[in-house]
């Protein structure tokens, strides 16, 4: 795999081409396929037209209804105590499934709840403040007029969609976006607090960076001049003035290597897919969905002097022509090379400079944002964004100083016990996943045991990296990054240079297993194939995904499904190719590979039949996420049922008229509420 290339100008780098396993997550999971019946399997059914004593009420009305219900229950308890209208025998157990197909008299609706409340099992209504609050939120988010067997999303999320119309400038809006806005509002408060006094220099840099972004008067005063100066330094732009048509390679080096605009490809340093104990240079076209077999690249790819380009991009690191490089998307680079060779140089210059301008829009005056809004409207039909400047600045600060910003976020919001509880949930879901492997008739015993070993070896990181709470360690991470008080544009340029130096510094070091690719405030999660690790930032460990005082049905249906999703990515169409150590190698027996292939083909066909806005889904393109979605939901549900077997049934939420099993799925759906 480490073989020399023919001469590419002056370079003879050792390049290998791999199929890349994605880390995404946006939005940051299924067992591979067959679902045999479980001994403890529980059927959960919904029927249309259930009792809706609440109708469409406000949270206050719901709360008052719940209080009325509690009072009625108390009255009934008194009647029981007096021996009125209630037999002395043990009450019958309530049915597991509510019959939602009729609308009985109000008191007959109360009867099954009353039975639950007085049953020997101890099940009843949870009337804590947290339960009453979340119950009202769930009811308001639902649309009980929808048939859950025909349109479960409308049934579970119709109320939420009605109250969350698509914002201007957005092509979609989800629960994830809503929580991120809440996180942003908190961070705004922390950074704009007049008594702000960060415990570290990195935190103070974070505030200075944020305020430089917020200083629109200074940005307007500078106008386009910072960008004009940068373009001149790079070699000029044919759209604005003189340019050096014979200097395209130097322009590419500056635009892509130094200022990270990456017009054709990106260069990163990461764990070697075939040896996860060492780092290696990787050439990637981000977001490309090309599948290909592993092969040796033995011919020139792209009109690039690779040694010169990489030496510049990873300065001050010294490279030579024996440096190994992993190449992704070889087919793409070949096609781009052909395009470059037959494209006028002025167009290439225009394109490269345009990527630089586009990357700089947020640092420039209002004219640039207006032009970008017009472009986005013509491309995607979205209206002008109404995003407040402070939100843009929070996002930029998170991209640049995200771990220092994360330190502020964690200290203000994160419950230290959440880590312990999350660890317990992950272990329960891991156990359920391994039990599911035993039910796969198509998987041979050797592969099954290796899969269990990989599941056991999955490394989890929860909440935040510990170093962010140590001021000295946090300062060391951002040492060498200079932040100016009065130039947001310069702060961005300084960060590009700083991040390039940090990346170069990683090449000769062993991969850090505890290195995070998402910042603590992020509302997402991800799986790392080369580390066989899963990461859950603090930003997603909050309601509605998780709350320590919510029913387990909601927590397992929320963050539990996210955990199962990421865990299952270790066994999807790409993650399964990495072993328990994070190395890319074949570890499945051929018979199991064939069984997996047959079932994934079935899933591709199934999802390709689905349509969204009249367009068929590309089941092949979304296969990894579809496997993870199905497996994550299944693993989390079985983990919840196992928890019930050990701890007994939970009390139910008042007024929602759902069993806890039904609540698991409604909660899961509501956390994925979406408007387009």
C-alpha positions in Angstrom: 0.0 0.0 0.0 3.0 2.3 0.3 4.3 2.4 -3.2 5.9 5.2 -5.1 4.1 7.2 -7.7 5.4 8.2 -11.0 6.7 11.7 -11.2 4.1 14.3 -10.6 6.2 17.3 -11.5 8.8 17.0 -8.7 6.8 14.7 -6.4 6.7 11.0 -5.9 4.3 10.6 -3.0 3.0 7.3 -1.9 -0.8 7.5 -2.4 -3.5 5.1 -1.6 -7.2 5.4 -2.4 -9.8 4.4 0.2 -13.6 4.6 0.5 -14.2 7.1 3.3 -16.4 6.4 6.3 -18.4 9.5 7.1 -18.4 11.0 10.6 -21.8 12.6 10.2 -24.0 12.7 11.8 -26.4 16.5 11.2 -27.5 15.8 11.7 -23.8 14.8 14.9 -28.4 3.4 14.2 -29.6 -0.3 13.1 -28.3 -3.7 13.7 -27.4 -5.1 10.3 -30.8 -6.1 9.3 -32.8 -9.1 10.3 -35.2 -8.8 13.3 -36.1 -12.1 14.8 -38.7 -12.0 17.6 -37.4 -11.3 21.1 -38.7 -13.3 24.0 -39.5 -10.0 25.8 -40.9 -8.4 22.7 -43.8 -6.0 23.3 -46.1 -4.9 20.6 -47.1 -1.2 20.6 -50.2 -0.2 18.8 -51.9 3.2 18.1 -55.4 3.7 16.9 -57.0 6.8 15.4 -59.5 9.0 17.2 -58.5 8.4 20.8 -59.9 10.2 23.8 -58.9 13.8 23.6 -60.2 15.5 26.7 -57.6 18.3 26.3 -58.0 19.1 22.6 -55.7 21.9 21.5 -55.0 23.7 24.8 -52.3 25.9 26.1 -49.7 24.6 28.5 -51.5 26.4 31.3 -54.9 24.8 30.4 -53.2 21.4 30.2 -51.7 22.0 33.6 -55.1 23.0 35.1 -56.6 19.9 33.5 -54.0 17.8 35.1 -54.6 19.4 38.5 -58.3 18.7 38.0 -57.5 15.1 37.2 -55.4 14.8 40.3 -58.2 16.2 42.4 -60.7 13.8 41.0 -58.3 10.9 41.7 -57.9 12.2 45.3 -61.7 12.2 45.6 -61.9 8.7 44.3 -59.3 7.7 46.8 -61.4 9.1 49.5 -64.4 7.2 48.2 -62.4 4.0 48.2 -61.2 4.7 51.8 -64.9 5.1 52.8 -65.8 1.9 51.0 -68.1 3.6 48.6 -68.5 2.1 45.2 -65.4 0.1 45.2 -65.1 -3.6 46.0 -62.7 -4.9 48.6 -60.9 -7.2 46.2 -57.7 -6.5 44.3 -58.3 -4.3 41.3 -57.7 -5.9 37.9 -54.6 -5.0 36.1 -54.9 -2.3 33.5 -54.4 -3.3 29.9 -50.9 -2.6 28.4 -52.5 -0.9 25.4 -54.9 1.9 25.6 -57.9 1.6 23.2 -58.0 4.9 21.5 -60.7 4.1 19.1 -63.7 5.2 21.2 -64.7 8.3 23.1 -66.4 7.0 26.3 -67.9 9.2 29.0 -65.4 11.2 30.9 -65.6 9.1 34.1 -65.2 5.8 32.1 -62.1 7.3 30.6 -60.8 7.8 34.2 -61.4 4.2 35.1 -58.3 2.6 33.6 -56.2 5.5 35.1 -57.8 4.8 38.5 -57.0 1.1 38.1 -53.4 2.0 37.4 -53.2 4.3 40.3 -54.4 1.8 42.9 -52.8 -1.4 41.3 -50.6 -3.5 43.5 -47.7 -3.0 41.0 -47.4 0.5 42.2 -47.9 2.0 38.8 -49.9 5.2 38.6 -49.6 8.8 37.5 -46.4 10.8 37.8 -47.5 14.2 39.1 -44.2 15.8 39.8 -43.6 19.2 38.4 -41.3 17.8 35.7 -43.8 15.1 34.7 -46.7 17.6 34.5 -44.6 20.1 32.5 -43.3 17.5 30.0 -46.8 16.0 29.6 -48.2 19.4 28.6 -45.4 19.9 26.1 -46.0 16.5 24.6 -49.7 17.0 24.2 -49.3 20.5 22.7 -46.8 19.0 20.1 -49.2 16.3 19.0 -52.0 16.3 16.4 -54.5 13.8 17.7 -56.7 14.2 14.6 -54.0 12.4 12.5 -54.1 8.6 12.2 -50.8 7.4 13.7 -50.9 4.3 11.6 -51.0 6.4 8.5 -48.9 9.5 9.3 -47.1 9.0 12.6 -45.0 12.1 12.2 -48.1 14.3 11.9 -49.7 12.5 14.8 -46.7 13.0 17.0 -45.4 16.4 15.7 -48.3 18.1 14.1 -48.8 20.6 16.9 -45.1 21.3 17.0 -45.0 21.9 13.2 -48.0 24.3 13.5 -46.2 26.3 16.1 -42.8 26.3 14.3 -43.3 27.6 10.8 -40.3 27.7 8.5 -38.2 30.8 9.4 -37.2 33.1 6.6 -33.9 32.2 5.0 -34.2 28.5 6.0 -34.9 25.5 3.9 -35.7 23.4 7.0 -36.2 23.8 10.7 -36.0 21.0 13.3 -35.9 20.4 17.0 -32.1 20.3 16.7 -32.1 23.9 15.4 -34.4 25.0 18.2 -32.1 23.6 20.9 -29.1 25.2 19.2 -30.9 28.5 19.3 -31.4 28.1 23.1 -27.7 27.2 23.5 -26.8 30.3 21.5 -28.9 32.6 23.6 -27.2 31.3 26.8 -23.8 31.8 25.2 -24.8 35.3 24.2 -25.7 36.1 27.8 -22.4 34.7 29.1 -20.2 36.6 26.5 -22.1 40.0 26.8 -22.3 39.9 30.5 -20.8 43.2 31.8 -19.1 41.3 34.7 -17.5 38.7 32.4 -14.3 37.5 33.9 -13.0 34.4 32.2 -11.0 32.0 34.3 -8.5 31.5 31.5 -6.8 33.5 28.8 -8.5 31.3 26.2 -12.0 32.4 27.6 -11.0 36.0 27.4 -9.8 35.5 23.8 -13.2 34.0 23.1 -15.0 37.1 24.3 -12.7 39.4 22.4 -13.3 37.4 19.2 -17.1 37.4 19.7 -17.1 41.2 20.3 -15.0 41.8 17.2 -17.6 40.0 15.2 -20.3 41.9 16.9 -18.6 45.3 16.1 -20.5 46.0 12.8 -19.5 49.6 12.9 -15.8 48.8 12.7 -16.6 46.2 10.0 -18.5 48.7 7.9 -15.7 51.3 8.3 -13.1 48.9 7.0 -15.5 47.9 4.1 -13.9 45.6 1.5 -10.4 46.9 2.0 -9.2 43.9 4.1 -10.3 41.5 1.3 -8.9 43.7 -1.5 -5.5 43.6 0.3 -5.6 39.9 0.7 -6.5 39.3 -3.0 -3.6 41.6 -4.0 -1.3 39.6 -1.8 -2.4 36.3 -3.3 -1.9 37.5 -6.9 -5.0 39.4 -8.0 -8.5 38.6 -9.3 -9.4 39.0 -12.9 -12.8 40.3 -11.8 -11.4 43.3 -9.9 -8.1 44.2 -11.5 -4.7 42.8 -12.7 -3.9 39.2 -12.0 -1.1 36.8 -12.7 -2.4 34.2 -15.2 0.8 32.1 -14.9 0.6 31.8 -11.2 -2.4 29.4 -10.7 -0.4 26.9 -8.6 0.6 29.7 -6.2 -2.9 30.9 -6.0 -4.2 27.4 -5.2 -1.5 27.0 -2.5 -2.5 30.2 -0.8 -6.3 29.9 -1.2 -6.5 26.2 -0.3 -3.5 25.6 1.9 -3.1 28.8 3.9 -6.6 30.3 3.9 -8.5 27.0 3.9 -11.0 27.9 1.2 -10.5 24.5 -0.5 -11.9 25.1 -4.0 -11.1 21.6 -5.3 -10.2 19.4 -2.3 -9.1 19.6 1.3 -6.0 18.3 3.0 -6.3 17.0 6.6 -4.1 15.0 9.0 -5.9 12.1 10.7 -5.6 8.6 11.8 -4.3 6.2 9.2 -7.3 4.0 8.3 -5.1 0.9 8.0 -3.0 1.7 11.1 -5.1 3.7 13.6 -2.0 4.2 15.9 -0.4 6.7 13.5 -1.5 9.8 11.7 -1.3 10.4 7.9 -1.9 13.1 5.3 -5.3 12.7 3.7 -6.7 14.4 0.5 -10.5 14.6 0.7 -13.3 16.1 -1.3 -15.8 16.8 1.5 -19.3 15.6 1.0 -18.6 13.5 -2.0 -20.6 10.3 -2.2 -18.5 8.1 -4.5 -18.0 4.4 -3.7 -14.9 2.6 -4.9 -12.7 -0.3 -4.1 -9.3 0.1 -2.4 -6.6 0.5 -5.0 -3.1 1.8 -5.6 -2.9 5.1 -7.4 0.0 4.8 -9.8 -0.7 7.7 -12.2 -0.7 11.5 -11.9 -3.9 12.8 -10.3 -4.7 16.4 -10.9 -2.4 19.0 -12.3 -0.7 19.6 -8.9 2.8 19.4 -7.8 1.9 17.5 -4.7 5.1 17.7 -2.8 5.3 21.5 -3.3 1.6 21.9 -2.4 1.7 19.7 0.7 5.0 21.2 2.0 3.4 24.7 1.7 0.1 23.6 3.3 1.8 21.8 6.2 4.6 24.3 6.8 6.9 24.3 8.8 6.8 20.5 8.5 9.5 19.0 6.2 8.2 16.4 3.7 9.9 14.4 1.0 8.8 12.2 -1.9 8.4 9.1 0.3 5.7 10.7 2.4 2.6 8.4 2.5 -0.7 10.0 1.5 -4.3 8.6 1.6 -6.3 9.7 -1.3 -10.1 9.6 -1.2 -12.4 10.0 -4.3 -9.8 9.3 -7.0 -12.5 9.4 -9.6 -13.5 12.9 -8.6 -9.9 14.1 -8.7 -9.4 12.6 -12.2 -12.5 14.3 -13.5 -11.5 17.7 -11.9 -8.0 17.3 -13.5 -9.6 16.9 -16.9 -11.8 19.9 -16.3 -8.8 22.1 -15.2 -6.8 21.1 -18.2 -9.5 22.3 -20.6 -10.8 25.4 -18.7 -9.7 28.9 -19.4 -7.2 30.1 -16.7 -9.3 33.2 -16.1 -12.3 31.1 -15.1 -10.1 29.0 -12.7 -8.8 32.2 -11.1 -12.3 33.5 -10.8 -13.5 30.3 -9.2 -10.7 30.1 -6.7 -11.0 33.7 -5.7 -14.8 33.3 -5.4 -14.4 30.5 -2.9 -12.2 32.8 -0.8 -14.7 35.6 -1.0 -17.5 33.3 -0.1 -15.6 32.0 3.0 -15.0 35.6 4.1 -18.6 37.0 3.8 -19.3 37.0 7.6 -16.2 39.2 8.2 -17.1 41.9 5.7 -19.6 44.7 5.4 -23.3 44.3 4.7 -23.0 44.5 0.9 -21.4 41.1 0.9 -24.1 39.5 3.0 -26.8 41.1 0.7 -25.1 39.6 -2.4 -24.9 36.2 -0.8 -28.6 36.3 0.1 -29.5 37.0 -3.5 -27.3 34.1 -4.6 -28.9 31.7 -2.1 -32.4 32.8 -3.1 -31.6 32.2 -6.8 -30.0 28.8 -6.1 -32.4 27.4 -3.4 -35.4 29.7 -3.4 -34.8 30.7 0.3 -35.7 34.2 1.3 -33.3 36.6 2.9 -32.0 35.3 6.2 -33.2 37.2 9.2 -30.5 35.7 11.4 -29.5 38.3 14.0 -25.8 39.3 13.9 -25.2 37.9 17.4 -26.3 34.4 16.3 -23.9 34.6 13.3 -21.1 35.6 15.8 -21.9 32.8 18.2 -21.6 30.3 15.4 -18.3 31.8 14.2 -16.9 31.8 17.7 -17.9 28.2 18.2 -16.1 27.3 14.9 -13.0 29.1 16.0 -12.7 28.9 19.8 -15.3 26.2 20.4 -13.6 24.5 23.3 -13.0 27.7 25.2 -16.6 28.7 24.5 -17.6 25.2 25.5 -15.9 25.7 28.9 -18.2 28.6 29.5 -21.2 26.6 28.4 -20.4 23.5 30.5 -19.7 25.5 33.7 -23.1 27.3 33.3 -25.3 24.3 32.3 -23.9 20.8 32.5 -24.9 18.6 35.5 -21.8 16.5 36.4 -24.1 13.5 37.2 -25.3 13.5 33.5 -22.1 11.8 32.5 -22.6 8.9 34.9 -26.3 8.4 33.8 -25.3 8.6 30.2 -22.6 6.0 30.7 -25.2 3.7 32.2 -27.6 4.2 29.3 -24.8 3.5 26.8 -24.0 0.2 28.5 -27.6 -0.8 28.6 -28.0 0.0 24.9 -24.7 -1.8 24.1 -26.1 -4.9 25.9 -29.4 -4.7 24.0 -27.4 -4.4 20.7 -25.3 -7.5 21.5 -28.4 -9.5 22.4 -29.8 -8.5 19.0 -26.7 -10.0 17.3 -27.6 -13.4 18.8 -30.9 -13.2 16.9 -29.3 -12.8 13.5 -29.6 -16.2 11.8 -27.5 -15.1 8.8 -24.4 -14.1 10.9 -21.9 -16.9 11.6 -20.6 -17.4 15.1 -17.1 -16.2 14.5 -18.3 -12.9 13.0 -20.9 -12.6 15.7 -18.3 -12.9 18.4 -16.0 -10.4 16.7 -18.9 -8.0 16.4 -19.6 -8.3 20.1 -16.0 -7.7 20.9 -16.1 -4.5 18.7 -19.3 -3.4 20.5 -17.6 -3.9 23.9 -14.5 -2.0 22.6 -16.5 1.1 21.5 -15.0 4.1 23.3 -17.5 6.7 24.5 -16.9 10.4 25.2 -19.7 12.3 26.9 -20.3 15.9 27.5 -16.9 17.6 27.1 -13.2 16.8 27.1 -11.8 17.2 30.6 -9.0 19.6 29.6 -11.5 22.5 29.0 -12.0 22.9 32.8 -8.3 23.3 33.5 -7.4 26.9 32.6 -3.7 26.1 32.0 -4.5 23.2 29.6 -7.1 25.2 27.8 -4.7 28.1 27.4 -2.1 25.7 26.0 -4.6 24.6 23.3 -5.0 28.1 21.9 -1.4 29.3 22.6 -0.1 31.0 19.5 -3.5 32.2 18.3 -3.6 36.0 18.4 -7.0 37.7 18.7 -7.4 41.4 17.8 -10.0 43.6 19.5 -10.9 45.6 16.4 -10.5 43.4 13.3 -12.8 40.5 12.8 -11.3 39.8 9.4 -7.8 39.6 10.8 -9.0 37.3 13.5 -10.2 34.9 10.9 -7.0 35.0 8.9 -5.0 34.4 12.1 -7.1 31.4 12.9 -6.6 29.9 9.4 -2.8 30.2 9.9 -3.0 28.9 13.5 -5.2 25.8 12.6 -2.7 25.0 9.7 0.2 24.9 12.2 -1.8 22.8 14.6 -2.7 20.3 11.9 0.9 20.1 10.8 2.0 19.4 14.3 -0.2 16.4 14.5 1.4 14.5 11.7 4.4 13.2 13.5 2.4 12.4 16.7 0.2 9.4 17.5 -3.5 10.0 17.3 -5.2 11.3 20.4 -8.1 9.0 21.3 -9.6 11.8 23.4 -9.5 14.4 20.7 -13.0 15.8 19.9 -14.3 16.8 16.5 -17.3 18.6 17.9 -17.5 21.3 20.5 -19.4 21.0 23.8 -22.3 23.3 22.9 -23.0 21.3 19.7 -26.5 19.7 19.4 -25.3 16.5 17.6 -23.3 13.3 18.1 -21.0 11.2 15.9 -19.1 7.9 15.5 -15.3 7.8 14.8 -14.5 4.7 12.7 -10.7 4.9 13.1 -11.1 5.3 16.9 -14.1 3.0 17.3 -15.5 5.8 19.4 -18.8 7.6 19.9 -19.2 11.2 21.1 -22.1 13.0 22.7 -21.5 16.7 23.4 -23.1 18.5 26.3 -25.3 20.4 23.9 -27.4 17.4 23.1 -27.6 16.0 26.7 -30.6 18.2 27.6 -34.3 18.2 27.1 -36.1 17.0 25.1 -33.4 14.4 24.4 -32.5 13.9 28.1 -33.5 15.1 31.5 -32.8 13.3 34.8 -36.3 13.9 36.1 -38.1 12.7 32.9 -39.6 9.2 32.5 -37.1 6.6 31.3 -39.4 6.1 28.3 -38.6 9.6 27.1 -34.9 9.4 27.9 -34.5 6.1 26.1 -36.6 7.3 23.2 -34.5 10.5 23.1 -30.8 10.4 23.8 -31.1 6.6 24.0 -32.0 6.4 20.3 -29.1 8.8 19.5 -26.7 6.6 21.4 -28.0 3.5 19.6 -27.8 5.3 16.3 -24.1 6.2 16.7 -23.3 2.7 18.1 -24.9 1.1 15.1 -22.7 3.2 12.8 -19.9 0.9 13.8 -21.7 -1.8 11.9 -23.2 0.0 9.0 -22.1 -0.4 5.4 -18.9 1.6 6.0 -18.3 1.3 9.7 -18.4 -2.5 9.6 -15.2 -2.5 7.5 -13.2 -1.2 10.5 -12.2 -3.6 13.3 -12.4 -3.0 17.0 -9.1 -1.2 17.0 -10.3 1.2 14.3 -8.2 -0.4 11.5 -9.6 -0.9 8.0 -9.4 -4.6 7.3 -11.7 -7.5 6.4 -12.9 -9.2 9.6 -16.3 -10.6 8.6 -16.6 -14.2 7.2 -17.7 -14.3 3.6 -21.1 -15.9 4.4 -21.9 -13.1 6.8 -20.8 -10.5 4.3 -23.2 -12.0 1.8 -26.0 -12.1 4.3 -25.4 -8.4 5.1 -25.3 -7.5 1.4 -28.6 -9.2 0.8 -30.3 -7.4 3.6 -28.8 -4.0 2.9 -30.0 -4.3 -0.7 -33.5 -4.9 0.6 -33.2 -1.8 2.7 -31.9 0.2 -0.3 -35.0 -0.9 -2.3 -37.3 -0.1 0.6 -36.1 3.4 1.1 -35.9 4.1 -2.6 -39.6 3.6 -2.8 -40.2 6.5 -0.4 -40.9 9.9 -1.8 -40.5 13.4 -0.4 -42.2 16.2 -2.2 -42.7 13.9 -5.1 -39.0 12.9 -5.4 -37.8 9.4 -4.6 -35.3 9.0 -1.8 -31.9 7.6 -3.0 -31.8 4.5 -0.7 -28.2 3.7 -1.7 -27.0 7.2 -0.8 -28.7 7.2 2.6 -28.0 3.5 3.5 -25.6 4.1 6.4 -28.0 6.5 8.1 -31.0 4.3 7.4 -29.2 1.3 9.0 -28.2 3.5 12.0 -31.8 4.9 12.4 -33.4 1.5 12.4 -30.8 -0.1 14.6 -30.6 2.7 17.1 -34.4 2.8 17.6 -34.5 -1.0 18.0 -31.6 -1.1 20.4 -32.9 1.7 22.6 -36.4 0.2 22.8 -35.1 -3.2 23.8 -32.8 -1.5 26.3 -35.8 0.3 27.8 -37.8 -3.0 28.0 -34.8 -4.6 29.8 -34.8 -1.7 32.2 -38.5 -2.2 32.9 -37.9 -5.9 33.6 -35.3 -5.0 36.2 -37.0 -2.0 37.8 -40.7 -2.5 37.2 -43.2 -0.4 35.3 -42.9 3.4 35.5 -45.7 5.7 36.5 -47.4 7.2 33.5 -47.6 10.8 32.4 -50.9 12.4 33.1 -53.3 13.5 30.4 -51.3 12.2 27.4 -53.4 9.0 27.1 -50.5 6.9 26.1 -48.8 3.8 27.5 -45.2 4.2 28.4 -44.3 2.1 25.4 -46.2 4.4 23.1 -44.7 7.4 24.9 -41.2 6.0 23.9 -42.1 6.3 20.2 -44.0 9.5 20.5 -41.0 11.1 22.4 -38.6 9.7 19.7 -40.7 11.3 16.9 -41.1 14.6 18.7 -37.3 15.0 19.1 -37.1 14.7 15.3 -39.8 17.3 14.6 -39.2 19.0 11.2 -40.7 21.6 9.0 -39.7 22.3 5.4 
